[in-house]
Amino acid sequence: MNGRAITAVVVGIVSASCTVDIRPLKPKPKPVTRHHHQTHSDKKAAPRTQTVDANWMRNYKELETRNNYYIPADENIAADGGKYRVPAEVIQHNQDMMRAELKKNE
């Protein structure tokens, strides 16, 4: 046998005995993101209020009396000079009573 034939036989034997394992690459680990932890405080948010005049307040009290429907938020109404600071719940209550009055009159 000549040198080329021997080399071919050796390469064939070595190639046949080797295995090639083809796998997908491992995914890169995701970076760890740190989140800000929310802190809690004992402070309560100030209630949303609107300033109304004495005429609005008089009409509101008349509606409440006519409908005999009072809400706990009425206690949070504060006089401020000739005006009144009224919580959002009272404004919503006034609108609801006005809608009810309109439906009654239809």
Biotite code that builds the C-alpha atoms (Angstrom):
import biotite.structure as struc

atoms = struc.array([
    struc.Atom([0.000, 0.000, 0.000], chain_id="A", res_id=1, res_name="MET", atom_name="CA", element="C"),
    struc.Atom([1.234, 3.376, -0.725], chain_id="A", res_id=2, res_name="ASN", atom_name="CA", element="C"),
    struc.Atom([1.261, 6.350, 1.658], chain_id="A", res_id=3, res_name="GLY", atom_name="CA", element="C"),
    struc.Atom([-1.876, 7.906, 0.260], chain_id="A", res_id=4, res_name="ARG", atom_name="CA", element="C"),
    struc.Atom([-3.945, 4.811, 0.729], chain_id="A", res_id=5, res_name="ALA", atom_name="CA", element="C"),
    struc.Atom([-2.765, 4.395, 4.318], chain_id="A", res_id=6, res_name="ILE", atom_name="CA", element="C"),
    struc.Atom([-3.564, 8.019, 5.047], chain_id="A", res_id=7, res_name="THR", atom_name="CA", element="C"),
    struc.Atom([-7.028, 7.626, 3.548], chain_id="A", res_id=8, res_name="ALA", atom_name="CA", element="C"),
    struc.Atom([-7.697, 4.507, 5.638], chain_id="A", res_id=9, res_name="VAL", atom_name="CA", element="C"),
    struc.Atom([-6.493, 6.208, 8.841], chain_id="A", res_id=10, res_name="VAL", atom_name="CA", element="C"),
    struc.Atom([-8.578, 9.331, 8.137], chain_id="A", res_id=11, res_name="VAL", atom_name="CA", element="C"),
    struc.Atom([-11.627, 7.131, 7.423], chain_id="A", res_id=12, res_name="GLY", atom_name="CA", element="C"),
    struc.Atom([-11.216, 5.176, 10.662], chain_id="A", res_id=13, res_name="ILE", atom_name="CA", element="C"),
    struc.Atom([-10.661, 8.333, 12.739], chain_id="A", res_id=14, res_name="VAL", atom_name="CA", element="C"),
    struc.Atom([-13.615, 10.086, 11.095], chain_id="A", res_id=15, res_name="SER", atom_name="CA", element="C"),
    struc.Atom([-15.906, 7.099, 11.633], chain_id="A", res_id=16, res_name="ALA", atom_name="CA", element="C"),
    struc.Atom([-15.050, 6.896, 15.320], chain_id="A", res_id=17, res_name="SER", atom_name="CA", element="C"),
    struc.Atom([-15.663, 10.611, 16.017], chain_id="A", res_id=18, res_name="CYS", atom_name="CA", element="C"),
    struc.Atom([-19.128, 11.954, 16.629], chain_id="A", res_id=19, res_name="THR", atom_name="CA", element="C"),
    struc.Atom([-20.172, 15.536, 16.232], chain_id="A", res_id=20, res_name="VAL", atom_name="CA", element="C"),
    struc.Atom([-22.910, 16.743, 18.570], chain_id="A", res_id=21, res_name="ASP", atom_name="CA", element="C"),
    struc.Atom([-24.841, 19.684, 17.137], chain_id="A", res_id=22, res_name="ILE", atom_name="CA", element="C"),
    struc.Atom([-27.022, 21.501, 19.696], chain_id="A", res_id=23, res_name="ARG", atom_name="CA", element="C"),
    struc.Atom([-28.518, 24.965, 19.757], chain_id="A", res_id=24, res_name="PRO", atom_name="CA", element="C"),
    struc.Atom([-26.543, 27.489, 21.731], chain_id="A", res_id=25, res_name="LEU", atom_name="CA", element="C"),
    struc.Atom([-27.629, 28.016, 25.315], chain_id="A", res_id=26, res_name="LYS", atom_name="CA", element="C"),
    struc.Atom([-29.654, 31.188, 25.724], chain_id="A", res_id=27, res_name="PRO", atom_name="CA", element="C"),
    struc.Atom([-27.900, 33.991, 27.516], chain_id="A", res_id=28, res_name="LYS", atom_name="CA", element="C"),
    struc.Atom([-29.166, 34.495, 31.039], chain_id="A", res_id=29, res_name="PRO", atom_name="CA", element="C"),
    struc.Atom([-31.423, 37.512, 31.434], chain_id="A", res_id=30, res_name="LYS", atom_name="CA", element="C"),
    struc.Atom([-29.927, 40.320, 33.462], chain_id="A", res_id=31, res_name="PRO", atom_name="CA", element="C"),
    struc.Atom([-31.421, 40.821, 36.897], chain_id="A", res_id=32, res_name="VAL", atom_name="CA", element="C"),
    struc.Atom([-33.312, 44.075, 37.165], chain_id="A", res_id=33, res_name="THR", atom_name="CA", element="C"),
    struc.Atom([-33.870, 45.549, 40.559], chain_id="A", res_id=34, res_name="ARG", atom_name="CA", element="C"),
    struc.Atom([-37.169, 47.225, 41.248], chain_id="A", res_id=35, res_name="HIS", atom_name="CA", element="C"),
    struc.Atom([-37.834, 50.079, 43.584], chain_id="A", res_id=36, res_name="HIS", atom_name="CA", element="C"),
    struc.Atom([-39.812, 48.860, 46.566], chain_id="A", res_id=37, res_name="HIS", atom_name="CA", element="C"),
    struc.Atom([-42.808, 51.005, 47.326], chain_id="A", res_id=38, res_name="GLN", atom_name="CA", element="C"),
    struc.Atom([-42.751, 52.574, 50.737], chain_id="A", res_id=39, res_name="THR", atom_name="CA", element="C"),
    struc.Atom([-45.863, 53.107, 52.752], chain_id="A", res_id=40, res_name="HIS", atom_name="CA", element="C"),
    struc.Atom([-46.507, 56.088, 54.925], chain_id="A", res_id=41, res_name="SER", atom_name="CA", element="C"),
    struc.Atom([-49.211, 56.917, 57.422], chain_id="A", res_id=42, res_name="ASP", atom_name="CA", element="C"),
    struc.Atom([-50.020, 60.152, 55.620], chain_id="A", res_id=43, res_name="LYS", atom_name="CA", element="C"),
    struc.Atom([-53.377, 60.152, 53.885], chain_id="A", res_id=44, res_name="LYS", atom_name="CA", element="C"),
    struc.Atom([-53.970, 62.045, 50.676], chain_id="A", res_id=45, res_name="ALA", atom_name="CA", element="C"),
    struc.Atom([-55.955, 65.216, 51.106], chain_id="A", res_id=46, res_name="ALA", atom_name="CA", element="C"),
    struc.Atom([-59.533, 64.761, 49.898], chain_id="A", res_id=47, res_name="PRO", atom_name="CA", element="C"),
    struc.Atom([-60.354, 66.419, 46.615], chain_id="A", res_id=48, res_name="ARG", atom_name="CA", element="C"),
    struc.Atom([-62.463, 69.495, 47.216], chain_id="A", res_id=49, res_name="THR", atom_name="CA", element="C"),
    struc.Atom([-64.071, 72.248, 45.177], chain_id="A", res_id=50, res_name="GLN", atom_name="CA", element="C"),
    struc.Atom([-65.014, 75.723, 46.273], chain_id="A", res_id=51, res_name="THR", atom_name="CA", element="C"),
    struc.Atom([-68.675, 76.659, 45.837], chain_id="A", res_id=52, res_name="VAL", atom_name="CA", element="C"),
    struc.Atom([-70.654, 79.781, 46.701], chain_id="A", res_id=53, res_name="ASP", atom_name="CA", element="C"),
    struc.Atom([-73.462, 80.215, 49.242], chain_id="A", res_id=54, res_name="ALA", atom_name="CA", element="C"),
    struc.Atom([-76.144, 79.984, 46.522], chain_id="A", res_id=55, res_name="ASN", atom_name="CA", element="C"),
    struc.Atom([-74.893, 76.523, 45.447], chain_id="A", res_id=56, res_name="TRP", atom_name="CA", element="C"),
    struc.Atom([-74.840, 75.406, 49.084], chain_id="A", res_id=57, res_name="MET", atom_name="CA", element="C"),
    struc.Atom([-78.404, 76.641, 49.678], chain_id="A", res_id=58, res_name="ARG", atom_name="CA", element="C"),
    struc.Atom([-79.652, 74.752, 46.601], chain_id="A", res_id=59, res_name="ASN", atom_name="CA", element="C"),
    struc.Atom([-77.788, 71.620, 47.727], chain_id="A", res_id=60, res_name="TYR", atom_name="CA", element="C"),
    struc.Atom([-79.319, 71.695, 51.217], chain_id="A", res_id=61, res_name="LYS", atom_name="CA", element="C"),
    struc.Atom([-82.806, 72.207, 49.705], chain_id="A", res_id=62, res_name="GLU", atom_name="CA", element="C"),
    struc.Atom([-82.319, 69.180, 47.432], chain_id="A", res_id=63, res_name="LEU", atom_name="CA", element="C"),
    struc.Atom([-81.184, 67.068, 50.380], chain_id="A", res_id=64, res_name="GLU", atom_name="CA", element="C"),
    struc.Atom([-84.173, 68.142, 52.446], chain_id="A", res_id=65, res_name="THR", atom_name="CA", element="C"),
    struc.Atom([-86.671, 67.512, 49.607], chain_id="A", res_id=66, res_name="ARG", atom_name="CA", element="C"),
    struc.Atom([-85.224, 64.060, 48.914], chain_id="A", res_id=67, res_name="ASN", atom_name="CA", element="C"),
    struc.Atom([-84.478, 63.281, 52.588], chain_id="A", res_id=68, res_name="ASN", atom_name="CA", element="C"),
    struc.Atom([-81.130, 61.850, 51.454], chain_id="A", res_id=69, res_name="TYR", atom_name="CA", element="C"),
    struc.Atom([-78.034, 62.876, 53.399], chain_id="A", res_id=70, res_name="TYR", atom_name="CA", element="C"),
    struc.Atom([-74.517, 61.479, 53.038], chain_id="A", res_id=71, res_name="ILE", atom_name="CA", element="C"),
    struc.Atom([-71.638, 61.208, 55.563], chain_id="A", res_id=72, res_name="PRO", atom_name="CA", element="C"),
    struc.Atom([-69.406, 63.401, 53.365], chain_id="A", res_id=73, res_name="ALA", atom_name="CA", element="C"),
    struc.Atom([-71.592, 66.388, 54.347], chain_id="A", res_id=74, res_name="ASP", atom_name="CA", element="C"),
    struc.Atom([-69.580, 66.528, 57.579], chain_id="A", res_id=75, res_name="GLU", atom_name="CA", element="C"),
    struc.Atom([-66.474, 67.434, 55.534], chain_id="A", res_id=76, res_name="ASN", atom_name="CA", element="C"),
    struc.Atom([-67.982, 70.640, 54.125], chain_id="A", res_id=77, res_name="ILE", atom_name="CA", element="C"),
    struc.Atom([-65.933, 73.582, 55.404], chain_id="A", res_id=78, res_name="ALA", atom_name="CA", element="C"),
    struc.Atom([-66.901, 77.253, 55.379], chain_id="A", res_id=79, res_name="ALA", atom_name="CA", element="C"),
    struc.Atom([-64.195, 79.498, 53.948], chain_id="A", res_id=80, res_name="ASP", atom_name="CA", element="C"),
    struc.Atom([-65.305, 83.120, 54.173], chain_id="A", res_id=81, res_name="GLY", atom_name="CA", element="C"),
    struc.Atom([-68.429, 83.486, 52.030], chain_id="A", res_id=82, res_name="GLY", atom_name="CA", element="C"),
    struc.Atom([-67.580, 80.285, 50.136], chain_id="A", res_id=83, res_name="LYS", atom_name="CA", element="C"),
    struc.Atom([-67.559, 76.590, 51.012], chain_id="A", res_id=84, res_name="TYR", atom_name="CA", element="C"),
    struc.Atom([-64.995, 73.857, 50.380], chain_id="A", res_id=85, res_name="ARG", atom_name="CA", element="C"),
    struc.Atom([-66.954, 70.787, 49.314], chain_id="A", res_id=86, res_name="VAL", atom_name="CA", element="C"),
    struc.Atom([-65.613, 67.215, 48.859], chain_id="A", res_id=87, res_name="PRO", atom_name="CA", element="C"),
    struc.Atom([-65.976, 65.566, 45.455], chain_id="A", res_id=88, res_name="ALA", atom_name="CA", element="C"),
    struc.Atom([-68.511, 63.107, 46.923], chain_id="A", res_id=89, res_name="GLU", atom_name="CA", element="C"),
    struc.Atom([-70.847, 65.996, 47.765], chain_id="A", res_id=90, res_name="VAL", atom_name="CA", element="C"),
    struc.Atom([-70.553, 67.399, 44.222], chain_id="A", res_id=91, res_name="ILE", atom_name="CA", element="C"),
    struc.Atom([-71.411, 63.937, 42.843], chain_id="A", res_id=92, res_name="GLN", atom_name="CA", element="C"),
    struc.Atom([-74.309, 63.605, 45.300], chain_id="A", res_id=93, res_name="HIS", atom_name="CA", element="C"),
    struc.Atom([-75.676, 66.971, 44.163], chain_id="A", res_id=94, res_name="ASN", atom_name="CA", element="C"),
    struc.Atom([-75.512, 65.925, 40.518], chain_id="A", res_id=95, res_name="GLN", atom_name="CA", element="C"),
    struc.Atom([-77.253, 62.624, 41.285], chain_id="A", res_id=96, res_name="ASP", atom_name="CA", element="C"),
    struc.Atom([-80.077, 64.375, 43.141], chain_id="A", res_id=97, res_name="MET", atom_name="CA", element="C"),
    struc.Atom([-80.509, 66.894, 40.304], chain_id="A", res_id=98, res_name="MET", atom_name="CA", element="C"),
    struc.Atom([-80.770, 64.039, 37.764], chain_id="A", res_id=99, res_name="ARG", atom_name="CA", element="C"),
    struc.Atom([-83.343, 62.317, 39.986], chain_id="A", res_id=100, res_name="ALA", atom_name="CA", element="C"),
    struc.Atom([-85.369, 65.547, 40.163], chain_id="A", res_id=101, res_name="GLU", atom_name="CA", element="C"),
    struc.Atom([-85.321, 65.853, 36.365], chain_id="A", res_id=102, res_name="LEU", atom_name="CA", element="C"),
    struc.Atom([-86.510, 62.269, 35.937], chain_id="A", res_id=103, res_name="LYS", atom_name="CA", element="C"),
    struc.Atom([-89.340, 62.858, 38.451], chain_id="A", res_id=104, res_name="LYS", atom_name="CA", element="C"),
    struc.Atom([-90.504, 65.897, 36.491], chain_id="A", res_id=105, res_name="ASN", atom_name="CA", element="C"),
    struc.Atom([-90.562, 64.121, 33.125], chain_id="A", res_id=106, res_name="GLU", atom_name="CA", element="C"),
])
